[in-house]
Amino acid sequence: MTAINILTRARDILIYGGWCQGQQAQTRSGRTAPIGRAYRYTLEGAILCARITQGSHSDQQDAFGAVHAVIGNPDWDALQNWNDVPGRDLGDVIRLLDWAIQRVDIEAKKKAA
């Protein structure tokens, strides 16, 4: 699997499962849940969950790197902070993932050329 697979899977997890703010993973009732056994995820939680089902640690790091590059902040807590901004919504998160997927795809094509 690749970073694109992880980011695409994270996107699907958020669209079909649900998105949240605060805890990385939540039950349907909003309680904290373990990654991989939750109903809703934050951006970071969805990427972590996607890596459980597909991809290597290296692929996960590439996926996180692409998202960090899009938001312009390499700090570890940047994704959770970005996710939790008041007024942020699922559409914002999906657009960010789409841009990160495009970024990884462009970089892969440059390396292949």
C-alpha positions in Angstrom: 0.0 0.0 0.0 1.0 3.6 -0.5 0.4 6.9 1.2 -2.3 7.5 -1.5 -4.1 4.4 -0.3 -3.9 5.4 3.3 -5.2 9.0 2.6 -8.0 7.6 0.3 -9.0 5.1 3.0 -8.9 7.9 5.7 -11.2 9.9 3.4 -13.6 7.0 3.1 -13.6 6.4 6.8 -14.6 10.0 7.4 -17.3 10.1 4.7 -18.9 6.8 5.5 -18.3 6.6 9.3 -18.2 10.1 10.5 -15.9 13.0 11.5 -15.4 14.5 15.0 -13.4 17.0 16.9 -11.7 16.5 20.2 -10.8 12.9 20.7 -9.1 11.1 17.8 -11.8 8.4 17.9 -15.4 8.4 19.2 -18.3 6.0 19.6 -21.7 6.9 18.2 -22.5 8.4 21.6 -19.4 10.6 21.6 -17.3 8.6 24.0 -13.6 8.1 23.4 -12.9 4.8 21.5 -9.8 3.0 20.5 -8.5 3.6 16.9 -9.9 0.9 14.7 -13.0 0.4 16.8 -14.7 3.8 16.7 -17.6 5.2 14.7 -16.2 8.8 14.2 -12.6 10.0 13.7 -10.7 13.2 13.6 -8.4 13.8 10.6 -5.4 12.3 12.5 -7.5 9.4 13.9 -8.8 8.5 10.4 -5.2 8.3 9.0 -4.2 6.1 12.0 -7.2 3.9 11.4 -6.5 3.6 7.7 -3.0 2.5 8.4 -4.3 -0.4 10.6 -6.1 -1.8 7.6 -3.6 -1.0 4.9 -0.1 0.3 4.6 3.2 0.3 6.4 4.6 2.7 9.0 6.6 4.4 6.2 3.5 4.8 4.1 1.7 6.3 7.1 4.6 8.8 7.7 4.4 9.8 4.0 0.6 10.3 4.4 1.1 12.4 7.5 3.9 14.4 5.7 1.6 15.2 2.8 -1.1 16.5 5.1 1.3 18.5 7.2 2.7 20.0 3.9 -0.8 21.1 2.8 -1.6 22.8 6.1 1.9 24.3 6.2 2.8 23.1 9.7 5.1 20.2 10.4 4.4 20.1 14.2 3.1 16.8 15.5 0.0 18.3 17.1 -0.7 20.5 14.0 -3.3 18.0 12.6 -5.3 17.7 15.7 -5.2 21.5 16.2 -6.2 22.1 12.6 -9.0 19.6 12.9 -10.4 21.1 16.1 -10.6 24.8 14.9 -14.1 26.0 15.8 -16.2 26.2 12.6 -14.2 23.5 10.8 -16.4 20.9 9.1 -16.2 17.6 7.3 -16.0 19.4 3.9 -12.9 21.2 5.0 -11.2 17.9 6.1 -12.2 16.1 2.9 -10.8 19.0 0.8 -7.5 18.8 2.7 -7.3 15.1 2.2 -8.0 15.6 -1.6 -5.2 18.1 -1.8 -2.8 15.8 0.1 -3.7 12.9 -2.2 -2.9 15.1 -5.2 0.4 16.2 -3.7 1.5 12.6 -3.1 0.4 11.7 -6.6 2.4 14.6 -8.2 5.5 13.7 -6.1 5.3 10.1 -7.2 5.0 11.0 -10.8 8.1 13.3 -10.5 10.1 10.5 -8.9 9.0 8.1 -11.7 10.0 10.5 -14.5 
